[in-house]
């Protein structure tokens, strides 16, 4: 057996992290106004929008659906941003539930791909976006702690129940 | 087929990130003195020490080797810290190359910070955890370096890694 982590497991971990931050930001809404320079975002709300909006865009790209334009994403409130994540999760699940999906074909075209960059497989693209969020949540956790508001976020895979 | 990312691929991504940061810090040694308080460190050098020491701690733990004596982990210089990572990679590779390695066998941890239900993990989960630990911290370090006035150009996302197609 080749040891591996399934995309299903990565999706569950991803959902757990998003649910943590949704709950934490609902309980601490002032955090959404914290300044944030990551990814060119002015504040934490814009950064969260980037995280969840990117999930939706990638779910559409991998699923070969029309891509929701960045300008159309809601800028808030938090519930509307979280809906971006929920919509993405529905798309991810549909992909994972498709028994005919060809996970290993280098077929994924994303509009900002440089000509010299190879097309990723759907497997890589889905793993990428599921981990993209995890890397950003780690940055966000540091950002809120540095501002004096530690979140208690346990972002590592180890505490997650996504896999045994 | 259940789509999955192999631990071999994750190890490749983990290594590429470490190699990037080793080269960048070699070229920008002043960045090692930048203040940093992530995981109770005081500067970037200590933070990097944490990342690579944890690689080795977990590699040894998963392989069933004696626990790393953290008191003997060097404080620097960078080459010695990177050697912790290189040692970890050797141990990780030895496990991946062992066709009989018991990936689903569990480890029990006694971490007080961990919720009790998270203290038992398969070796597969523990290694995935160890291999994600570095990339999550490198993302934090990229932000820290940028806000400290030293943008790195680090492309830490898996999308940019050649570890998998």
Interface residues (C-beta under 8 A of the other chain):
Chain A: X1 X2 X3 X4 X5 X6 X7 X8 X10 X37 X38 X96 X101 X103 X104 X106 X118 X120 X121 X122 X123 X124 X125 X126 X127 X128 X131 X132 X134 X135 X136 X138 X139 X142 X143 X146 X154 X155 X156 X157 X158 X159 X160 X161 X163 X164
Chain B: X1 X2 X3 X4 X5 X6 X7 X8 X10 X37 X38 X96 X101 X103 X106 X109 X113 X114 X115 X117 X118 X120 X121 X122 X124 X125 X126 X127 X128 X129 X132 X133 X135 X136 X137 X139 X140 X143 X144 X146 X147 X156 X157 X158 X159 X164 X165
